[in-house]
Amino acid sequence: MHRQGDPLLLYNSWDTAVAKVLAEEGVPAVATGSWAMAAAHGYEDGESITLDFVLRIVERICATVSVPVSVDFEGGYASPPCRACRKHPQNHPRRGRGDQF
């Protein structure tokens, strides 16, 4: 998706309706922003929205569009930042390489 001279522009979505409109307009990918998702659901930015709620929103967005979705997980919701990966190991970038997390 990254090509020299043709930068990838990511449009921000905070829910399925916005993601669907963006995808229908032909964007190559959709992104989520932590502030936008939090604010749209009445939370402050800074991981005050729970990881489980973020994942439910993201799952719905992914089920609604056929383009790739980039997710802003802020600080990773944990220390170390791989808690999200332990909770959803099928999404871990090193899956299948024998790494333990």
MOPAC internal coordinates of N, CA, C and O (Angstrom, degrees):
PM7 1SCF
backbone

  N    0.0000 0     0.00 0     0.00 0    0    0    0
  C    1.4371 1     0.00 0     0.00 0    1    0    0
  C    1.5258 1   111.40 1     0.00 0    2    1    0
  O    1.2310 1   120.40 1   159.39 1    3    2    1
  N    1.3245 1   116.84 1   -20.61 1    3    2    1
  C    1.4631 1   120.35 1   179.74 1    5    3    2
  C    1.5271 1   107.93 1   -94.89 1    6    5    3
  O    1.2310 1   120.90 1   -59.41 1    7    6    5
  N    1.3384 1   115.88 1   120.59 1    7    6    5
  C    1.4548 1   120.66 1   178.96 1    9    7    6
  C    1.5224 1   108.87 1  -131.05 1   10    9    7
  O    1.2310 1   120.88 1   -43.13 1   11   10    9
  N    1.3251 1   115.93 1   136.87 1   11   10    9
  C    1.4563 1   120.34 1   179.24 1   13   11   10
  C    1.5279 1   109.26 1   -59.02 1   14   13   11
  O    1.2310 1   121.12 1   -48.78 1   15   14   13
  N    1.3260 1   115.47 1   131.22 1   15   14   13
  C    1.4497 1   120.93 1   179.83 1   17   15   14
  C    1.5175 1   114.20 1    82.80 1   18   17   15
  O    1.2310 1   120.34 1   174.26 1   19   18   17
  N    1.3175 1   116.96 1    -5.74 1   19   18   17
  C    1.4665 1   121.76 1  -179.93 1   21   19   18
  C    1.5259 1   107.89 1  -137.61 1   22   21   19
  O    1.2310 1   120.38 1  -104.87 1   23   22   21
  N    1.3380 1   116.88 1    75.13 1   23   22   21
  C    1.4690 1   119.28 1  -174.15 1   25   23   22
  C    1.5250 1   112.11 1   -64.43 1   26   25   23
  O    1.2310 1   121.47 1   -31.18 1   27   26   25
  N    1.2945 1   114.79 1   148.82 1   27   26   25
  C    1.4593 1   121.59 1   175.81 1   29   27   26
  C    1.5188 1   108.39 1   -79.46 1   30   29   27
  O    1.2310 1   120.22 1   -60.24 1   31   30   29
  N    1.3111 1   117.18 1   119.76 1   31   30   29
  C    1.4556 1   122.09 1   176.44 1   33   31   30
  C    1.5172 1   107.77 1  -100.87 1   34   33   31
  O    1.2310 1   120.90 1   -55.05 1   35   34   33
  N    1.3249 1   115.88 1   124.95 1   35   34   33
  C    1.4528 1   120.38 1   179.78 1   37   35   34
  C    1.5172 1   109.57 1  -102.83 1   38   37   35
  O    1.2310 1   120.94 1   -53.23 1   39   38   37
  N    1.3079 1   115.81 1   126.77 1   39   38   37
  C    1.4560 1   122.13 1   178.43 1   41   39   38
  C    1.5145 1   108.71 1   -96.39 1   42   41   39
  O    1.2310 1   120.92 1   -43.24 1   43   42   41
  N    1.3219 1   115.84 1   136.76 1   43   42   41
  C    1.4574 1   121.85 1  -172.84 1   45   43   42
  C    1.5230 1   111.67 1   -85.12 1   46   45   43
  O    1.2310 1   121.25 1   -46.75 1   47   46   45
  N    1.3038 1   115.22 1   133.25 1   47   46   45
  C    1.4610 1   122.38 1   176.87 1   49   47   46
  C    1.5196 1   108.42 1  -126.42 1   50   49   47
  O    1.2310 1   120.66 1   -33.97 1   51   50   49
  N    1.3067 1   116.35 1   146.03 1   51   50   49
  C    1.4658 1   120.25 1   178.40 1   53   51   50
  C    1.5143 1   111.30 1  -121.55 1   54   53   51
  O    1.2310 1   120.37 1   176.31 1   55   54   53
  N    1.3326 1   116.90 1    -3.69 1   55   54   53
  C    1.4657 1   119.90 1   177.46 1   57   55   54
  C    1.5227 1   109.60 1  -160.28 1   58   57   55
  O    1.2310 1   120.87 1    -1.02 1   59   58   57
  N    1.3230 1   115.95 1   178.98 1   59   58   57
  C    1.4650 1   120.13 1  -176.09 1   61   59   58
  C    1.5225 1   112.56 1   -68.00 1   62   61   59
  O    1.2310 1   119.82 1   144.95 1   63   62   61
  N    1.3236 1   117.95 1   -35.05 1   63   62   61
  C    1.4653 1   120.01 1  -178.14 1   65   63   62
  C    1.5222 1   110.99 1   -62.68 1   66   65   63
  O    1.2310 1   120.46 1   133.10 1   67   66   65
  N    1.3238 1   116.73 1   -46.90 1   67   66   65
  C    1.4616 1   120.63 1   179.57 1   69   67   66
  C    1.5282 1   109.90 1   -65.22 1   70   69   67
  O    1.2310 1   120.15 1   135.32 1   71   70   69
  N    1.3197 1   117.31 1   -44.68 1   71   70   69
  C    1.4669 1   120.78 1   179.99 1   73   71   70
  C    1.5225 1   110.89 1   -59.11 1   74   73   71
  O    1.2310 1   120.53 1   137.79 1   75   74   73
  N    1.3158 1   116.58 1   -42.21 1   75   74   73
  C    1.4706 1   120.98 1  -179.39 1   77   75   74
  C    1.5240 1   110.93 1   -64.25 1   78   77   75
  O    1.2310 1   120.00 1   135.36 1   79   78   77
  N    1.3234 1   117.60 1   -44.64 1   79   78   77
  C    1.4691 1   120.82 1   178.37 1   81   79   78
  C    1.5242 1   110.37 1   -61.05 1   82   81   79
  O    1.2310 1   120.39 1   134.40 1   83   82   81
  N    1.3325 1   116.87 1   -45.60 1   83   82   81
  C    1.4630 1   120.45 1   179.26 1   85   83   82
  C    1.5229 1   111.37 1   -59.82 1   86   85   83
  O    1.2310 1   120.44 1   133.09 1   87   86   85
  N    1.3288 1   116.76 1   -46.91 1   87   86   85
  C    1.4647 1   120.60 1  -179.60 1   89   87   86
  C    1.5330 1   110.67 1   -62.99 1   90   89   87
  O    1.2310 1   120.44 1   138.83 1   91   90   89
  N    1.3168 1   116.76 1   -41.17 1   91   90   89
  C    1.4682 1   120.21 1   178.83 1   93   91   90
  C    1.5241 1   112.01 1   -65.24 1   94   93   91
  O    1.2310 1   120.45 1   153.62 1   95   94   93
  N    1.3264 1   116.75 1   -26.38 1   95   94   93
  C    1.4657 1   120.95 1   177.50 1   97   95   94
  C    1.5264 1   111.77 1   -81.61 1   98   97   95
  O    1.2310 1   120.20 1   174.63 1   99   98   97
  N    1.3234 1   117.21 1    -5.37 1   99   98   97
  C    1.4585 1   120.69 1   173.08 1  101   99   98
  C    1.5055 1   116.99 1    96.28 1  102  101   99
  O    1.2310 1   119.48 1  -163.18 1  103  102  101
  N    1.3355 1   118.60 1    16.82 1  103  102  101
  C    1.4622 1   118.42 1   177.45 1  105  103  102
  C    1.5307 1   109.02 1   -66.36 1  106  105  103
  O    1.2310 1   119.69 1   -33.56 1  107  106  105
  N    1.3348 1   118.19 1   146.44 1  107  106  105
  C    1.4616 1   119.89 1  -178.08 1  109  107  106
  C    1.5283 1   113.90 1   -76.51 1  110  109  107
  O    1.2310 1   120.23 1   161.90 1  111  110  109
  N    1.3354 1   117.17 1   -18.10 1  111  110  109
  C    1.4669 1   122.07 1  -179.22 1  113  111  110
  C    1.5246 1   108.28 1  -160.94 1  114  113  111
  O    1.2310 1   120.89 1   -21.88 1  115  114  113
  N    1.3172 1   115.90 1   158.12 1  115  114  113
  C    1.4628 1   123.08 1   178.22 1  117  115  114
  C    1.5213 1   107.80 1  -120.35 1  118  117  115
  O    1.2310 1   120.67 1   -37.65 1  119  118  117
  N    1.3184 1   116.33 1   142.35 1  119  118  117
  C    1.4650 1   121.10 1   176.67 1  121  119  118
  C    1.5207 1   109.10 1  -118.16 1  122  121  119
  O    1.2310 1   120.91 1   -21.58 1  123  122  121
  N    1.3127 1   115.87 1   158.42 1  123  122  121
  C    1.4540 1   120.54 1   170.20 1  125  123  122
  C    1.5196 1   107.08 1  -115.03 1  126  125  123
  O    1.2310 1   121.04 1   -30.79 1  127  126  125
  N    1.3028 1   115.62 1   149.21 1  127  126  125
  C    1.4560 1   121.19 1   175.71 1  129  127  126
  C    1.5124 1   108.91 1  -116.39 1  130  129  127
  O    1.2310 1   120.54 1   -41.31 1  131  130  129
  N    1.3012 1   116.57 1   138.69 1  131  130  129
  C    1.4662 1   119.56 1  -176.28 1  133  131  130
  C    1.5205 1   111.41 1   -61.45 1  134  133  131
  O    1.2310 1   120.05 1   136.44 1  135  134  133
  N    1.3394 1   117.50 1   -43.56 1  135  134  133
  C    1.4528 1   119.59 1  -178.60 1  137  135  134
  C    1.5236 1   110.69 1   -64.51 1  138  137  135
  O    1.2310 1   120.22 1   133.90 1  139  138  137
  N    1.3256 1   117.19 1   -46.10 1  139  138  137
  C    1.4593 1   120.73 1  -176.94 1  141  139  138
  C    1.5254 1   111.56 1   -62.31 1  142  141  139
  O    1.2310 1   120.26 1   135.68 1  143  142  141
  N    1.3399 1   117.10 1   -44.32 1  143  142  141
  C    1.4679 1   119.48 1   179.24 1  145  143  142
  C    1.5193 1   110.68 1   -65.58 1  146  145  143
  O    1.2310 1   120.30 1   137.01 1  147  146  145
  N    1.3140 1   117.04 1   -42.99 1  147  146  145
  C    1.4661 1   119.46 1  -179.76 1  149  147  146
  C    1.5259 1   110.67 1   -63.75 1  150  149  147
  O    1.2310 1   120.30 1   129.92 1  151  150  149
  N    1.3225 1   117.03 1   -50.08 1  151  150  149
  C    1.4597 1   121.25 1  -176.96 1  153  151  150
  C    1.5286 1   111.81 1   -62.61 1  154  153  151
  O    1.2310 1   120.02 1   141.43 1  155  154  153
  N    1.3220 1   117.56 1   -38.57 1  155  154  153
  C    1.4594 1   120.82 1  -179.33 1  157  155  154
  C    1.5240 1   112.23 1   -63.67 1  158  157  155
  O    1.2310 1   120.70 1   159.70 1  159  158  157
  N    1.3233 1   116.26 1   -20.30 1  159  158  157
  C    1.4675 1   120.50 1  -178.49 1  161  159  158
  C    1.5287 1   112.21 1  -114.65 1  162  161  159
  O    1.2310 1   120.67 1  -164.19 1  163  162  161
  N    1.3408 1   116.33 1    15.81 1  163  162  161
  C    1.4561 1   120.73 1   173.05 1  165  163  162
  C    1.5160 1   115.85 1    82.81 1  166  165  163
  O    1.2310 1   120.14 1  -160.29 1  167  166  165
  N    1.3279 1   117.34 1    19.71 1  167  166  165
  C    1.4656 1   121.06 1   179.77 1  169  167  166
  C    1.5170 1   110.61 1  -110.38 1  170  169  167
  O    1.2310 1   120.98 1   -21.85 1  171  170  169
  N    1.3288 1   115.73 1   158.15 1  171  170  169
  C    1.4548 1   121.40 1   169.90 1  173  171  170
  C    1.5210 1   108.15 1   -79.75 1  174  173  171
  O    1.2310 1   120.43 1   -23.27 1  175  174  173
  N    1.3303 1   116.79 1   156.73 1  175  174  173
  C    1.4597 1   120.98 1   174.15 1  177  175  174
  C    1.5263 1   108.42 1   -73.22 1  178  177  175
  O    1.2310 1   119.92 1   -17.23 1  179  178  177
  N    1.3065 1   117.76 1   162.77 1  179  178  177
  C    1.4599 1   121.11 1   178.62 1  181  179  178
  C    1.5175 1   112.51 1   102.80 1  182  181  179
  O    1.2310 1   120.54 1  -144.25 1  183  182  181
  N    1.3279 1   116.57 1    35.75 1  183  182  181
  C    1.4665 1   123.81 1   177.20 1  185  183  182
  C    1.5227 1   113.28 1    65.75 1  186  185  183
  O    1.2310 1   119.97 1  -153.35 1  187  186  185
  N    1.3305 1   117.67 1    26.65 1  187  186  185
  C    1.4656 1   118.87 1   173.78 1  189  187  186
  C    1.5222 1   110.98 1   -78.68 1  190  189  187
  O    1.2310 1   120.00 1   157.94 1  191  190  189
  N    1.3166 1   117.61 1   -22.06 1  191  190  189
  C    1.4606 1   121.96 1   170.84 1  193  191  190
  C    1.5319 1   106.52 1   -80.49 1  194  193  191
  O    1.2310 1   119.73 1   -44.01 1  195  194  193
  N    1.3049 1   118.11 1   135.99 1  195  194  193
  C    1.4664 1   119.72 1  -174.04 1  197  195  194
  C    1.5268 1   111.60 1   -71.95 1  198  197  195
  O    1.2310 1   121.06 1   -27.35 1  199  198  197
  N    1.3219 1   115.58 1   152.65 1  199  198  197
  C    1.4522 1   121.08 1   177.48 1  201  199  198
  C    1.5295 1   110.42 1   -59.28 1  202  201  199
  O    1.2310 1   120.00 1   137.78 1  203  202  201
  N    1.3202 1   117.61 1   -42.22 1  203  202  201
  C    1.4683 1   119.71 1   179.68 1  205  203  202
  C    1.5207 1   111.44 1   -59.44 1  206  205  203
  O    1.2310 1   120.03 1   139.72 1  207  206  205
  N    1.3344 1   117.55 1   -40.28 1  207  206  205
  C    1.4600 1   120.66 1   179.46 1  209  207  206
  C    1.5262 1   110.32 1   -68.38 1  210  209  207
  O    1.2310 1   120.10 1   136.89 1  211  210  209
  N    1.3337 1   117.41 1   -43.11 1  211  210  209
  C    1.4657 1   121.12 1   176.67 1  213  211  210
  C    1.5190 1   109.77 1   -57.49 1  214  213  211
  O    1.2310 1   120.29 1   134.50 1  215  214  213
  N    1.3270 1   117.04 1   -45.50 1  215  214  213
  C    1.4625 1   120.17 1  -179.10 1  217  215  214
  C    1.5261 1   111.76 1   -64.03 1  218  217  215
  O    1.2310 1   120.01 1   143.30 1  219  218  217
  N    1.3276 1   117.58 1   -36.70 1  219  218  217
  C    1.4774 1   119.65 1   176.68 1  221  219  218
  C    1.5259 1   110.74 1   -64.10 1  222  221  219
  O    1.2310 1   120.41 1   138.10 1  223  222  221
  N    1.3354 1   116.82 1   -41.90 1  223  222  221
  C    1.4625 1   120.63 1   178.05 1  225  223  222
  C    1.5284 1   110.09 1   -63.00 1  226  225  223
  O    1.2310 1   120.76 1   132.65 1  227  226  225
  N    1.3204 1   116.14 1   -47.35 1  227  226  225
  C    1.4644 1   121.25 1  -178.22 1  229  227  226
  C    1.5301 1   111.01 1   -64.00 1  230  229  227
  O    1.2310 1   120.10 1   138.65 1  231  230  229
  N    1.3193 1   117.41 1   -41.35 1  231  230  229
  C    1.4687 1   120.19 1   177.60 1  233  231  230
  C    1.5220 1   110.80 1   -59.51 1  234  233  231
  O    1.2310 1   120.11 1   138.42 1  235  234  233
  N    1.3369 1   117.40 1   -41.58 1  235  234  233
  C    1.4656 1   121.32 1   178.39 1  237  235  234
  C    1.5220 1   110.74 1   -66.09 1  238  237  235
  O    1.2310 1   120.09 1   137.77 1  239  238  237
  N    1.3395 1   117.42 1   -42.23 1  239  238  237
  C    1.4612 1   120.29 1   178.11 1  241  239  238
  C    1.5251 1   109.84 1   -61.02 1  242  241  239
  O    1.2310 1   120.46 1   132.70 1  243  242  241
  N    1.3282 1   116.72 1   -47.30 1  243  242  241
  C    1.4679 1   120.76 1  -179.38 1  245  243  242
  C    1.5283 1   112.04 1   -62.49 1  246  245  243
  O    1.2310 1   120.15 1   146.09 1  247  246  245
  N    1.3155 1   117.31 1   -33.91 1  247  246  245
  C    1.4613 1   121.01 1   179.01 1  249  247  246
  C    1.5269 1   111.55 1   -74.74 1  250  249  247
  O    1.2310 1   120.27 1   161.77 1  251  250  249
  N    1.3267 1   117.09 1   -18.23 1  251  250  249
  C    1.4577 1   121.64 1  -175.81 1  253  251  250
  C    1.5191 1   113.19 1   -91.74 1  254  253  251
  O    1.2310 1   120.13 1   150.47 1  255  254  253
  N    1.3200 1   117.36 1   -29.53 1  255  254  253
  C    1.4675 1   120.72 1  -175.92 1  257  255  254
  C    1.5244 1   110.90 1  -118.18 1  258  257  255
  O    1.2310 1   121.17 1   -22.35 1  259  258  257
  N    1.3249 1   115.37 1   157.65 1  259  258  257
  C    1.4657 1   119.82 1   179.11 1  261  259  258
  C    1.5237 1   112.06 1  -104.68 1  262  261  259
  O    1.2310 1   120.07 1  -178.22 1  263  262  261
  N    1.3337 1   117.47 1     1.78 1  263  262  261
  C    1.4648 1   121.27 1   178.15 1  265  263  262
  C    1.5274 1   109.04 1   -92.53 1  266  265  263
  O    1.2310 1   119.91 1   -20.82 1  267  266  265
  N    1.3334 1   117.77 1   159.18 1  267  266  265
  C    1.4710 1   119.96 1   176.03 1  269  267  266
  C    1.5306 1   111.79 1   -59.63 1  270  269  267
  O    1.2310 1   121.04 1   -30.75 1  271  270  269
  N    1.3354 1   115.61 1   149.25 1  271  270  269
  C    1.4627 1   122.26 1   179.68 1  273  271  270
  C    1.5244 1   108.67 1  -123.47 1  274  273  271
  O    1.2310 1   120.86 1   -54.70 1  275  274  273
  N    1.3279 1   115.96 1   125.30 1  275  274  273
  C    1.4594 1   122.04 1   176.14 1  277  275  274
  C    1.5257 1   107.79 1  -101.78 1  278  277  275
  O    1.2310 1   120.54 1   -48.59 1  279  278  277
  N    1.3340 1   116.57 1   131.41 1  279  278  277
  C    1.4611 1   120.60 1  -174.30 1  281  279  278
  C    1.5249 1   110.58 1  -114.53 1  282  281  279
  O    1.2310 1   120.93 1   -48.26 1  283  282  281
  N    1.3340 1   115.82 1   131.74 1  283  282  281
  C    1.4606 1   122.07 1   174.60 1  285  283  282
  C    1.5218 1   107.88 1   -89.61 1  286  285  283
  O    1.2310 1   120.73 1   -76.50 1  287  286  285
  N    1.3256 1   116.20 1   103.50 1  287  286  285
  C    1.4570 1   121.96 1   179.60 1  289  287  286
  C    1.5288 1   111.73 1   -94.03 1  290  289  287
  O    1.2310 1   120.09 1  -160.56 1  291  290  289
  N    1.3201 1   117.44 1    19.44 1  291  290  289
  C    1.4666 1   123.30 1   179.83 1  293  291  290
  C    1.5156 1   111.04 1    51.48 1  294  293  291
  O    1.2310 1   120.33 1    61.29 1  295  294  293
  N    1.3126 1   116.98 1  -118.71 1  295  294  293
  C    1.4630 1   121.54 1  -178.36 1  297  295  294
  C    1.5112 1   113.03 1   -88.70 1  298  297  295
  O    1.2310 1   119.63 1  -172.27 1  299  298  297
  N    1.3102 1   118.32 1     7.73 1  299  298  297
  C    1.4580 1   121.58 1   179.24 1  301  299  298
  C    1.5164 1   113.49 1    90.71 1  302  301  299
  O    1.2310 1   119.95 1  -178.96 1  303  302  301
  N    1.3190 1   117.70 1     1.04 1  303  302  301
  C    1.4649 1   123.21 1   177.86 1  305  303  302
  C    1.5114 1   113.34 1    60.89 1  306  305  303
  O    1.2310 1   119.87 1  -159.61 1  307  306  305
  N    1.3118 1   117.85 1    20.39 1  307  306  305
  C    1.4580 1   118.69 1   178.83 1  309  307  306
  C    1.5137 1   110.22 1  -171.89 1  310  309  307
  O    1.2310 1   121.98 1   -11.95 1  311  310  309
  N    1.2966 1   113.82 1   168.05 1  311  310  309
  C    1.4464 1   121.34 1   169.70 1  313  311  310
  C    1.5158 1   106.39 1  -131.88 1  314  313  311
  O    1.2310 1   117.97 1   -65.64 1  315  314  313
  N    1.2766 1   121.46 1   114.36 1  315  314  313
  C    1.4594 1   126.91 1     2.11 1  317  315  314
  C    1.5283 1   111.67 1   -70.91 1  318  317  315
  O    1.2310 1   120.19 1   -17.36 1  319  318  317
  N    1.3216 1   117.24 1   162.64 1  319  318  317
  C    1.4569 1   120.57 1  -171.85 1  321  319  318
  C    1.5253 1   115.95 1   -70.02 1  322  321  319
  O    1.2310 1   118.97 1  -176.54 1  323  322  321
  N    1.3081 1   119.58 1     3.46 1  323  322  321
  C    1.4546 1   119.79 1  -178.24 1  325  323  322
  C    1.5289 1   114.28 1   -90.60 1  326  325  323
  O    1.2310 1   118.80 1  -168.36 1  327  326  325
  N    1.3138 1   119.89 1    11.64 1  327  326  325
  C    1.4623 1   120.68 1   178.72 1  329  327  326
  C    1.5293 1   111.13 1   -57.06 1  330  329  327
  O    1.2310 1   120.45 1   137.77 1  331  330  329
  N    1.3305 1   116.75 1   -42.23 1  331  330  329
  C    1.4605 1   119.81 1   178.48 1  333  331  330
  C    1.5258 1   110.16 1   -61.30 1  334  333  331
  O    1.2310 1   120.55 1   143.65 1  335  334  333
  N    1.3202 1   116.56 1   -36.35 1  335  334  333
  C    1.4642 1   119.80 1   179.21 1  337  335  334
  C    1.5209 1   111.39 1   -70.92 1  338  337  335
  O    1.2310 1   120.05 1   143.98 1  339  338  337
  N    1.3417 1   117.51 1   -36.02 1  339  338  337
  C    1.4658 1   119.60 1   177.20 1  341  339  338
  C    1.5178 1   110.54 1   -67.32 1  342  341  339
  O    1.2310 1   120.90 1   143.96 1  343  342  341
  N    1.3292 1   115.88 1   -36.04 1  343  342  341
  C    1.4580 1   119.96 1  -179.04 1  345  343  342
  C    1.5287 1   110.88 1   -72.35 1  346  345  343
  O    1.2310 1   120.22 1   146.82 1  347  346  345
  N    1.3193 1   117.18 1   -33.18 1  347  346  345
  C    1.4621 1   122.32 1  -178.52 1  349  347  346
  C    1.5316 1   108.66 1  -130.64 1  350  349  347
  O    1.2310 1   119.85 1  -111.89 1  351  350  349
  N    1.3369 1   117.90 1    68.11 1  351  350  349
  C    1.4670 1   120.96 1  -172.85 1  353  351  350
  C    1.5224 1   113.93 1   -61.00 1  354  353  351
  O    1.2310 1   119.63 1   157.32 1  355  354  353
  N    1.3257 1   118.31 1   -22.68 1  355  354  353
  C    1.4542 1   119.99 1  -179.95 1  357  355  354
  C    1.5310 1   111.44 1   -65.14 1  358  357  355
  O    1.2310 1   120.18 1   162.78 1  359  358  357
  N    1.3345 1   117.26 1   -17.22 1  359  358  357
  C    1.4561 1   121.43 1  -179.60 1  361  359  358
  C    1.5213 1   113.36 1  -100.46 1  362  361  359
  O    1.2310 1   119.96 1  -179.95 1  363  362  361
  N    1.3185 1   117.68 1     0.05 1  363  362  361
  C    1.4600 1   120.61 1  -177.05 1  365  363  362
  C    1.5224 1   109.81 1   -70.16 1  366  365  363
  O    1.2310 1   119.67 1   -46.15 1  367  366  365
  N    1.3481 1   118.23 1   133.85 1  367  366  365
  C    1.4664 1   120.55 1  -176.95 1  369  367  366
  C    1.5158 1   114.45 1   -63.52 1  370  369  367
  O    1.2310 1   119.52 1   158.98 1  371  370  369
  N    1.3362 1   118.52 1   -21.02 1  371  370  369
  C    1.4597 1   120.94 1  -179.52 1  373  371  370
  C    1.5140 1   112.30 1  -100.21 1  374  373  371
  O    1.2310 1   119.91 1  -168.54 1  375  374  373
  N    1.2995 1   117.77 1    11.46 1  375  374  373
  C    1.4620 1   121.99 1  -177.98 1  377  375  374
  C    1.5318 1   110.05 1   -55.57 1  378  377  375
  O    1.2310 1   121.10 1   -43.55 1  379  378  377
  N    1.2826 1   115.51 1   136.45 1  379  378  377
  C    1.4510 1   120.70 1   176.91 1  381  379  378
  C    1.5143 1   114.25 1    86.74 1  382  381  379
  O    1.2310 1   119.76 1   179.72 1  383  382  381
  N    1.3314 1   118.06 1    -0.28 1  383  382  381
  C    1.4709 1   120.46 1   179.63 1  385  383  382
  C    1.5172 1   110.53 1  -101.46 1  386  385  383
  O    1.2310 1   119.73 1  -173.83 1  387  386  385
  N    1.3121 1   118.13 1     6.17 1  387  386  385
  C    1.4486 1   120.74 1   178.46 1  389  387  386
  C    1.5035 1   114.52 1    85.09 1  390  389  387
  O    1.2310 1   119.47 1  -175.74 1  391  390  389
  N    1.3059 1   118.62 1     4.26 1  391  390  389
  C    1.4615 1   121.30 1   179.42 1  393  391  390
  C    1.5168 1   110.10 1   -71.51 1  394  393  391
  O    1.2310 1   120.85 1   -34.53 1  395  394  393
  N    1.3089 1   115.98 1   145.47 1  395  394  393
  C    1.4697 1   121.53 1   174.98 1  397  395  394
  C    1.5108 1   108.20 1   -99.02 1  398  397  395
  O    1.2310 1   120.61 1   -43.20 1  399  398  397
  N    1.3041 1   116.44 1   136.80 1  399  398  397
  C    1.4626 1   119.65 1   175.84 1  401  399  398
  C    1.5063 1   109.20 1  -146.68 1  402  401  399
  O    1.2310 1   120.10 1   180.00 1  403  402  401

